[in-house]
Amino acid sequence: MAMSLAQATLFSRTSLFLSRNGLRRFTFCVPSSSSSSSSSDNLCRKKWRQPVASVLELGGVKIAREDVVRDDPTNNVPDIIFSRLGMQLHRRDQHPLGILKNAIFEYFDTSYSNKFDKFDDLCPIVSVKQNFDDVLVPADHVSRSYNDTYYIDSQTVLRCHTSAHQAELLRKEHTHFLVTGDVYRRDSIDSTHYPVFHQMEGVRVFSPDDWEASGIDSTSYAAEDLKKCLEGLARHLFGAVEMRWIDTYFPFTNPSFELEIYFQEKWLEVLGCGVMEQEILKRSGKVNNVAWAFGLGLERLAMVLFDIPDIRLFWSTDERFTSQFSKGQLGVKFKPFSKFPPCYKDISFWISESFTENNLCEIVRGIAGDLAEEVQLIDNFTNKKGMTSHCYRIAYRSMERSLTDEEINELQWNVREQVQSKLNVVLR
């Protein structure tokens, strides 16, 4: 169950396929379930459109815009998010995320004699039931809000975590599996946060025959096996490092843990994990079983292993970045190729009750794209009339070239216009 490291607020069928010679044409489909046949299922019947050549050159997959960005009051998916769909960075063997994914696959194939089924091409468009209900996310949890999640319509979302596929795979009798994919969350703008990132989830299911001979209860058996497995994974990726386990809480596991390692003279959170809640197994028809699950964020670990300082770099097509990495070469240190200066612009306004920082960041990102390096609250106060003012500093920077005053001023002007018209605030 994929518990994001990049964001702590949420714990972290024909699929999309690539042939060796390029894109293969398949029906586009959301993973099905017996109880979810909402509007998300209608997407399954649509055929692939002619791919955009530039996307194909990157090894990505084309998804029709009207499947995702709609004139619907419940839709909050902007074009910049649509542009990232189907890119599948984790499936590129010479990309840091693909290199890391393959290194983890190698560990499980070697340690468990190829028992784990691997899925890395499952469709990111899922139902609300798959994304939240099937993994016991409470109905009032903040992650369900339009402020945190990208909704295509009221019953269909871009998955927030790879756990959205867990229930279906359990129902299909998979007992050992790894799921890797791109996930989507509305978020802040800085060097470690991006609205699209990548997760890997692992699940192992046990039967009574596995634990009864051990002399310990099923939960303890699963927890011990889980810790042994993940300590081995940490050594595989980071070498002989000191580790510690932290008790924590997730709604879908009990007990729940976080694994930390002492790396480069500081403690680093590696992943979240735990013994799966029995209710999830029960709903999947596994009444007499117990299971463990873990989840990790690929960007978080890749930034450490490859010394990549900014999460935006993972999306770079600049050869000065892409040429530094090779298949199977885990931990090659990134060599910075540019240090262009940032340009800072401030914006101040009186907020309304409906204002959220995520909505501000969506506007900035929608206008400036990856030129927006950071949005930071630098001042706030409430006057005698009870009105609250926020001042945000926006850092604009390209990793590939110098930005001109003219283009920065135009970006900032557009930001000011849209902030005032869309966020119900009063500029100062």
TIKEVEX-538596 format. One line per field, with one value per residue (C-alpha): residue number from 1; residue in three letters; x, y, z. Coordinates in nm, 2 decimals, always signed. Layout:
// residues N
num <- c(NUM, ...) $
residuo <- c(ala, ...) $
px <- c(X, ...) $
py <- c(Y, ...) $
pz <- c(Z, ...) $
This chain:
// residues 428
num <- c(1, 2, 3, 4, 5, 6, 7, 8, 9, 10, 11, 12, 13, 14, 15, 16, 17, 18, 19, 20, 21, 22, 23, 24, 25, 26, 27, 28, 29, 30, 31, 32, 33, 34, 35, 36, 37, 38, 39, 40, 41, 42, 43, 44, 45, 46, 47, 48, 49, 50, 51, 52, 53, 54, 55, 56, 57, 58, 59, 60, 61, 62, 63, 64, 65, 66, 67, 68, 69, 70, 71, 72, 73, 74, 75, 76, 77, 78, 79, 80, 81, 82, 83, 84, 85, 86, 87, 88, 89, 90, 91, 92, 93, 94, 95, 96, 97, 98, 99, 100, 101, 102, 103, 104, 105, 106, 107, 108, 109, 110, 111, 112, 113, 114, 115, 116, 117, 118, 119, 120, 121, 122, 123, 124, 125, 126, 127, 128, 129, 130, 131, 132, 133, 134, 135, 136, 137, 138, 139, 140, 141, 142, 143, 144, 145, 146, 147, 148, 149, 150, 151, 152, 153, 154, 155, 156, 157, 158, 159, 160, 161, 162, 163, 164, 165, 166, 167, 168, 169, 170, 171, 172, 173, 174, 175, 176, 177, 178, 179, 180, 181, 182, 183, 184, 185, 186, 187, 188, 189, 190, 191, 192, 193, 194, 195, 196, 197, 198, 199, 200, 201, 202, 203, 204, 205, 206, 207, 208, 209, 210, 211, 212, 213, 214, 215, 216, 217, 218, 219, 220, 221, 222, 223, 224, 225, 226, 227, 228, 229, 230, 231, 232, 233, 234, 235, 236, 237, 238, 239, 240, 241, 242, 243, 244, 245, 246, 247, 248, 249, 250, 251, 252, 253, 254, 255, 256, 257, 258, 259, 260, 261, 262, 263, 264, 265, 266, 267, 268, 269, 270, 271, 272, 273, 274, 275, 276, 277, 278, 279, 280, 281, 282, 283, 284, 285, 286, 287, 288, 289, 290, 291, 292, 293, 294, 295, 296, 297, 298, 299, 300, 301, 302, 303, 304, 305, 306, 307, 308, 309, 310, 311, 312, 313, 314, 315, 316, 317, 318, 319, 320, 321, 322, 323, 324, 325, 326, 327, 328, 329, 330, 331, 332, 333, 334, 335, 336, 337, 338, 339, 340, 341, 342, 343, 344, 345, 346, 347, 348, 349, 350, 351, 352, 353, 354, 355, 356, 357, 358, 359, 360, 361, 362, 363, 364, 365, 366, 367, 368, 369, 370, 371, 372, 373, 374, 375, 376, 377, 378, 379, 380, 381, 382, 383, 384, 385, 386, 387, 388, 389, 390, 391, 392, 393, 394, 395, 396, 397, 398, 399, 400, 401, 402, 403, 404, 405, 406, 407, 408, 409, 410, 411, 412, 413, 414, 415, 416, 417, 418, 419, 420, 421, 422, 423, 424, 425, 426, 427, 428) $
residuo <- c(met, ala, met, ser, leu, ala, gln, ala, thr, leu, phe, ser, arg, thr, ser, leu, phe, leu, ser, arg, asn, gly, leu, arg, arg, phe, thr, phe, cys, val, pro, ser, ser, ser, ser, ser, ser, ser, ser, ser, asp, asn, leu, cys, arg, lys, lys, trp, arg, gln, pro, val, ala, ser, val, leu, glu, leu, gly, gly, val, lys, ile, ala, arg, glu, asp, val, val, arg, asp, asp, pro, thr, asn, asn, val, pro, asp, ile, ile, phe, ser, arg, leu, gly, met, gln, leu, his, arg, arg, asp, gln, his, pro, leu, gly, ile, leu, lys, asn, ala, ile, phe, glu, tyr, phe, asp, thr, ser, tyr, ser, asn, lys, phe, asp, lys, phe, asp, asp, leu, cys, pro, ile, val, ser, val, lys, gln, asn, phe, asp, asp, val, leu, val, pro, ala, asp, his, val, ser, arg, ser, tyr, asn, asp, thr, tyr, tyr, ile, asp, ser, gln, thr, val, leu, arg, cys, his, thr, ser, ala, his, gln, ala, glu, leu, leu, arg, lys, glu, his, thr, his, phe, leu, val, thr, gly, asp, val, tyr, arg, arg, asp, ser, ile, asp, ser, thr, his, tyr, pro, val, phe, his, gln, met, glu, gly, val, arg, val, phe, ser, pro, asp, asp, trp, glu, ala, ser, gly, ile, asp, ser, thr, ser, tyr, ala, ala, glu, asp, leu, lys, lys, cys, leu, glu, gly, leu, ala, arg, his, leu, phe, gly, ala, val, glu, met, arg, trp, ile, asp, thr, tyr, phe, pro, phe, thr, asn, pro, ser, phe, glu, leu, glu, ile, tyr, phe, gln, glu, lys, trp, leu, glu, val, leu, gly, cys, gly, val, met, glu, gln, glu, ile, leu, lys, arg, ser, gly, lys, val, asn, asn, val, ala, trp, ala, phe, gly, leu, gly, leu, glu, arg, leu, ala, met, val, leu, phe, asp, ile, pro, asp, ile, arg, leu, phe, trp, ser, thr, asp, glu, arg, phe, thr, ser, gln, phe, ser, lys, gly, gln, leu, gly, val, lys, phe, lys, pro, phe, ser, lys, phe, pro, pro, cys, tyr, lys, asp, ile, ser, phe, trp, ile, ser, glu, ser, phe, thr, glu, asn, asn, leu, cys, glu, ile, val, arg, gly, ile, ala, gly, asp, leu, ala, glu, glu, val, gln, leu, ile, asp, asn, phe, thr, asn, lys, lys, gly, met, thr, ser, his, cys, tyr, arg, ile, ala, tyr, arg, ser, met, glu, arg, ser, leu, thr, asp, glu, glu, ile, asn, glu, leu, gln, trp, asn, val, arg, glu, gln, val, gln, ser, lys, leu, asn, val, val, leu, arg) $
px <- c(+0.00, +0.17, +0.23, +0.38, +0.71, +0.67, +0.34, +0.24, -0.12, -0.23, -0.05, +0.21, -0.91, -0.66, -0.36, -0.12, +0.14, +0.45, +0.60, +0.97, +0.91, +0.69, +0.33, +0.09, -0.28, -0.51, -0.84, -0.80, -0.96, -0.99, -0.93, -1.27, -1.45, -1.78, -1.92, -1.78, -1.93, -1.95, -1.85, -1.49, -1.59, -1.70, -1.34, -1.26, -1.43, -1.23, -0.96, -0.62, -0.58, -0.29, +0.00, +0.19, +0.53, +0.72, +0.56, +0.63, +1.00, +1.01, +0.85, +0.52, +0.16, -0.11, -0.43, -0.70, -0.75, -1.13, -1.09, -0.93, -0.99, -1.36, -1.61, -1.76, -1.81, -1.65, -1.34, -1.03, -0.76, -0.56, -0.38, -0.04, -0.14, -0.29, +0.04, +0.21, -0.03, +0.11, +0.47, +0.56, +0.91, +0.93, +0.93, +1.24, +1.54, +1.79, +1.59, +1.67, +1.32, +1.33, +1.68, +1.56, +1.24, +1.44, +1.69, +1.39, +1.25, +1.59, +1.59, +1.25, +1.32, +1.64, +1.51, +1.17, +1.25, +1.04, +0.72, +0.62, +0.40, +0.50, +0.26, +0.39, +0.14, -0.19, -0.42, -0.40, -0.77, -0.96, -1.29, -1.34, -1.42, -1.09, -0.89, -1.04, -1.32, -1.13, -0.84, -1.05, -0.98, -1.25, -1.53, -1.43, -1.05, -0.88, -0.73, -1.08, -1.12, -1.10, -0.82, -0.60, -0.72, -0.76, -1.12, -1.22, -1.58, -1.75, -1.68, -1.35, -1.01, -0.64, -0.51, -0.35, -0.16, -0.09, -0.30, -0.60, -0.53, -0.48, -0.83, -0.87, -0.54, -0.63, -0.97, -0.78, -0.59, -0.26, -0.08, +0.26, +0.27, +0.45, +0.26, +0.46, +0.30, +0.26, +0.03, -0.13, -0.20, -0.25, +0.04, +0.27, +0.56, +0.91, +1.22, +1.08, +0.71, +0.54, +0.18, +0.29, +0.52, +0.58, +0.51, +0.58, +0.36, +0.43, +0.19, +0.24, -0.04, +0.00, -0.22, -0.26, +0.00, +0.26, +0.23, +0.08, +0.41, +0.59, +0.43, +0.34, +0.02, -0.05, +0.00, +0.33, +0.44, +0.35, +0.52, +0.84, +0.85, +0.78, +1.06, +1.31, +1.21, +1.24, +1.56, +1.71, +1.57, +1.73, +2.07, +2.03, +1.98, +2.19, +2.45, +2.53, +2.34, +2.20, +1.82, +1.54, +1.17, +0.91, +0.56, +0.31, -0.06, -0.21, -0.59, -0.52, -0.26, -0.23, +0.03, +0.20, +0.56, +0.81, +1.16, +1.44, +1.81, +2.11, +2.25, +2.48, +2.49, +2.12, +1.81, +1.61, +1.26, +1.26, +0.91, +0.58, +0.44, +0.24, +0.01, -0.29, -0.62, -0.83, -1.13, -0.95, -0.87, -1.22, -1.37, -1.14, -1.26, -0.95, -1.12, -0.85, -0.54, -0.31, -0.09, +0.17, +0.20, +0.46, +0.48, +0.76, +0.81, +1.05, +1.15, +1.23, +1.48, +1.61, +1.69, +1.91, +2.07, +2.15, +2.21, +1.93, +1.85, +1.52, +1.22, +1.15, +1.47, +1.30, +1.08, +1.37, +1.44, +1.77, +2.05, +2.28, +2.05, +1.93, +2.28, +2.41, +2.22, +2.25, +2.05, +2.15, +2.37, +2.21, +2.35, +2.54, +2.58, +2.41, +2.65, +2.47, +2.49, +2.36, +2.30, +2.08, +1.97, +1.61, +1.38, +1.16, +0.82, +0.58, +0.20, -0.01, -0.39, -0.67, -0.79, -1.14, -1.27, -1.25, -0.88, -0.63, -0.26, -0.30, -0.54, -0.29, -0.01, -0.24, -0.28, +0.10, +0.19, -0.08, +0.07, +0.44, +0.47, +0.81, +0.95, +0.78, +1.05, +0.88, +0.58, +0.64, +0.42, +0.65, +0.41, +0.05, -0.15, -0.50, -0.62, -0.87, -1.16, -1.08, -0.94, -0.64, -0.36, -0.11, +0.20, +0.36, +0.70, +0.72, +1.06, +1.09, +1.39, +1.47, +1.72, +1.81, +1.84, +1.83, +1.48, +1.43, +1.26, +1.00, +0.88, +0.89, +0.68, +0.43, +0.40, +0.36, +0.09, -0.11, -0.07, -0.21, -0.51, -0.60, -0.55, -0.79, -1.05, -1.05, -0.96, -1.21, -0.93, -0.86, -0.51, -0.31) $
py <- c(+0.00, +0.31, +0.55, +0.87, +1.00, +1.32, +1.41, +1.30, +1.42, +1.09, +0.80, +0.90, -0.32, -0.30, -0.12, +0.12, -0.09, -0.01, -0.25, -0.26, -0.07, +0.21, +0.25, -0.03, +0.05, -0.08, +0.01, +0.25, +0.13, +0.18, -0.13, -0.28, -0.40, -0.57, -0.28, +0.02, +0.08, +0.46, +0.71, +0.59, +0.27, +0.47, +0.56, +0.19, +0.19, +0.48, +0.41, +0.57, +0.88, +0.94, +1.00, +1.33, +1.27, +1.44, +1.22, +0.91, +1.01, +1.01, +0.67, +0.81, +0.72, +0.95, +1.00, +1.21, +1.55, +1.52, +1.20, +1.41, +1.78, +1.85, +2.13, +1.98, +2.17, +1.88, +1.87, +2.03, +1.88, +2.15, +2.12, +2.10, +1.79, +1.64, +1.70, +1.46, +1.17, +0.87, +0.99, +0.68, +0.79, +0.48, +0.26, +0.42, +0.20, +0.49, +0.73, +0.76, +0.65, +0.35, +0.25, +0.26, +0.06, -0.20, -0.22, -0.29, -0.55, -0.72, -0.75, -0.91, -1.14, -1.26, -1.28, -1.44, -1.65, -1.44, -1.50, -1.13, -1.03, -0.69, -0.42, -0.09, -0.01, +0.02, +0.31, +0.61, +0.70, +0.52, +0.55, +0.72, +0.37, +0.23, +0.53, +0.58, +0.33, +0.01, +0.11, +0.23, +0.60, +0.77, +0.96, +1.28, +1.25, +1.56, +1.36, +1.33, +1.70, +1.89, +2.08, +1.77, +1.54, +1.58, +1.49, +1.41, +1.40, +1.34, +0.96, +0.95, +1.07, +1.06, +0.81, +0.96, +0.64, +0.30, +0.15, +0.22, -0.11, -0.32, -0.45, -0.56, -0.74, -0.92, -1.02, -1.16, -1.39, -1.22, -1.30, -1.14, -0.82, -0.49, -0.20, +0.10, +0.41, +0.78, +0.93, +1.28, +1.52, +1.89, +2.03, +2.31, +2.43, +2.37, +2.16, +1.84, +1.86, +1.81, +1.73, +1.42, +1.17, +0.80, +0.53, +0.16, -0.06, -0.42, -0.67, -1.03, -1.25, -1.54, -1.85, -2.03, -2.29, -2.02, -1.90, -2.19, -2.39, -2.08, -2.08, -1.70, -1.53, -1.43, -1.06, -1.09, -1.34, -1.10, -0.80, -0.99, -1.11, -0.75, -0.60, -0.87, -0.81, -0.43, -0.42, -0.64, -0.39, -0.10, -0.27, -0.35, +0.01, +0.19, -0.06, -0.14, +0.14, +0.17, +0.14, +0.20, +0.13, +0.40, +0.31, +0.52, +0.52, +0.45, +0.38, +0.07, -0.11, -0.22, -0.22, +0.04, +0.13, +0.37, +0.26, +0.51, +0.47, +0.67, +0.80, +1.09, +1.18, +1.21, +1.00, +0.94, +0.81, +0.54, +0.40, +0.33, -0.02, -0.24, -0.54, -0.50, -0.43, -0.75, -0.56, -0.51, -0.88, -0.97, -0.76, -0.92, -1.27, -1.36, -1.42, -1.66, -1.47, -1.21, -0.98, -0.71, -0.40, -0.13, +0.18, +0.41, +0.73, +0.68, +1.05, +1.08, +0.79, +0.88, +1.24, +1.09, +0.81, +1.02, +1.36, +1.53, +1.86, +1.96, +1.73, +1.92, +1.77, +1.43, +1.57, +1.74, +1.64, +1.83, +1.59, +1.74, +1.57, +1.26, +1.16, +1.13, +0.81, +0.45, +0.13, -0.06, +0.21, +0.29, +0.58, +0.76, +1.12, +1.39, +1.67, +2.01, +2.16, +2.51, +2.76, +3.03, +3.29, +3.29, +3.59, +3.67, +3.83, +3.90, +3.91, +4.02, +4.00, +3.98, +3.62, +3.49, +3.19, +2.97, +3.05, +2.76, +2.76, +2.46, +2.66, +2.94, +2.70, +2.55, +2.89, +2.97, +2.63, +2.66, +2.98, +2.94, +2.56, +2.43, +2.78, +2.82, +2.69, +2.79, +2.96, +3.06, +3.24, +3.52, +3.73, +3.73, +3.94, +4.01, +4.37, +4.52, +4.45, +4.08, +4.07, +3.85, +3.94, +3.69, +3.78, +3.51, +3.51, +3.33, +3.22, +3.18, +2.99, +2.78, +2.50, +2.54, +2.91, +3.26, +3.42, +3.78, +4.05, +4.08, +3.72, +3.72, +4.03, +3.89, +3.57, +3.76, +3.99, +3.68, +3.53, +3.85, +3.86, +3.50, +3.51, +3.80, +3.65, +3.29, +3.29, +3.55, +3.76, +4.13, +4.23, +4.48) $
pz <- c(+0.00, -0.12, +0.16, +0.02, +0.16, -0.03, +0.13, +0.48, +0.45, +0.28, +0.45, +0.05, -1.83, -2.09, -1.95, -2.11, -2.30, -2.49, -2.74, -2.82, -3.14, -2.99, -2.89, -2.94, -2.99, -2.72, -2.56, -2.28, -1.96, -1.59, -1.38, -1.33, -1.02, -0.97, -0.77, -0.95, -1.30, -1.28, -1.54, -1.50, -1.68, -1.99, -2.05, -2.10, -2.44, -2.59, -2.84, -2.84, -3.04, -3.27, -3.03, -3.02, -3.17, -2.90, -2.64, -2.83, -2.86, -2.48, -2.45, -2.32, -2.39, -2.53, -2.34, -2.50, -2.33, -2.32, -2.11, -1.83, -1.87, -1.89, -1.88, -1.56, -1.23, -1.04, -1.27, -1.13, -1.36, -1.54, -1.87, -1.71, -1.53, -1.84, -2.01, -1.76, -1.80, -1.98, -1.96, -1.75, -1.63, -1.42, -1.73, -1.88, -1.80, -1.84, -1.62, -1.25, -1.15, -1.39, -1.27, -0.90, -0.99, -1.16, -0.87, -0.63, -0.87, -0.88, -0.50, -0.49, -0.78, -0.61, -0.26, -0.34, -0.65, -0.88, -0.67, -0.68, -0.98, -1.11, -1.24, -1.37, -1.65, -1.47, -1.57, -1.34, -1.39, -1.12, -0.93, -0.60, -0.46, -0.57, -0.46, -0.11, -0.01, -0.09, +0.13, +0.42, +0.38, +0.61, +0.44, +0.60, +0.54, +0.41, +0.12, -0.04, -0.08, -0.41, -0.25, -0.23, -0.51, -0.89, -0.98, -1.34, -1.22, -0.89, -0.90, -1.10, -1.00, -1.09, -0.84, -0.53, -0.46, -0.62, -0.34, -0.56, -0.74, -0.43, -0.38, -0.74, -0.75, -0.42, -0.57, -0.87, -0.64, -0.65, -0.32, -0.39, -0.60, -0.66, -0.82, -0.96, -1.12, -1.14, -0.88, -0.86, -0.58, -0.56, -0.36, -0.28, -0.50, -0.38, -0.46, -0.31, -0.40, -0.74, -0.83, -1.02, -0.86, -0.85, -0.59, -0.55, -0.33, -0.22, -0.08, +0.05, +0.16, +0.41, +0.47, +0.80, +0.69, +0.69, +1.05, +1.24, +1.26, +1.39, +1.73, +1.71, +1.61, +1.25, +1.30, +1.47, +1.20, +0.92, +1.10, +1.15, +0.79, +0.67, +0.87, +0.76, +0.39, +0.41, +0.60, +0.32, +0.06, +0.25, +0.25, -0.12, -0.21, +0.05, +0.16, +0.53, +0.70, +1.05, +1.07, +1.31, +1.31, +1.42, +1.52, +1.33, +1.21, +0.88, +0.83, +0.62, +0.83, +1.20, +1.34, +1.12, +1.09, +0.92, +0.84, +0.88, +0.79, +0.90, +0.57, +0.49, +0.86, +0.91, +0.96, +0.64, +0.62, +0.36, +0.35, +0.54, +0.60, +0.82, +0.86, +0.64, +0.81, +0.81, +0.67, +0.34, +0.31, +0.41, +0.14, -0.11, -0.01, +0.20, +0.54, +0.68, +0.56, +0.69, +0.48, +0.49, +0.27, +0.22, +0.00, -0.10, -0.31, -0.59, -0.63, -0.26, -0.27, -0.61, -0.51, -0.23, -0.43, -0.73, -0.56, -0.76, -0.59, -0.75, -0.82, -1.15, -1.30, -1.33, -1.61, -1.79, -2.15, -2.16, -2.27, -2.01, -1.76, -1.94, -2.07, -1.72, -1.64, -1.77, -1.73, -1.42, -1.28, -0.94, -0.75, -1.02, -0.88, -1.08, -1.20, -1.21, -1.55, -1.48, -1.20, -1.35, -1.10, -0.96, -0.99, -0.70, -0.72, -0.43, -0.43, -0.13, -0.09, +0.16, +0.18, +0.19, +0.39, +0.08, +0.01, +0.02, -0.06, -0.29, -0.51, -0.53, -0.63, -0.90, -1.06, -1.04, -1.18, -1.46, -1.58, -1.52, -1.54, -1.43, -1.42, -1.08, -0.84, -0.51, -0.36, +0.00, +0.26, +0.39, +0.59, +0.72, +0.96, +1.07, +1.10, +1.35, +1.12, +1.12, +0.76, +0.71, +0.46, +0.31, +0.12, -0.09, -0.26, -0.59, -0.71, -1.09, -1.23, -1.54, -1.50, -1.86, -1.94, -1.81, -1.78, -1.91, -1.71, -1.97, -1.95, -1.57, -1.55, -1.79, -1.59, -1.27, -1.42, -1.54, -1.19, -1.03, -1.27, -1.22, -0.84, -0.81, -1.05, -0.94, -0.57, -0.45, -0.29, -0.29, -0.41, -0.20) $
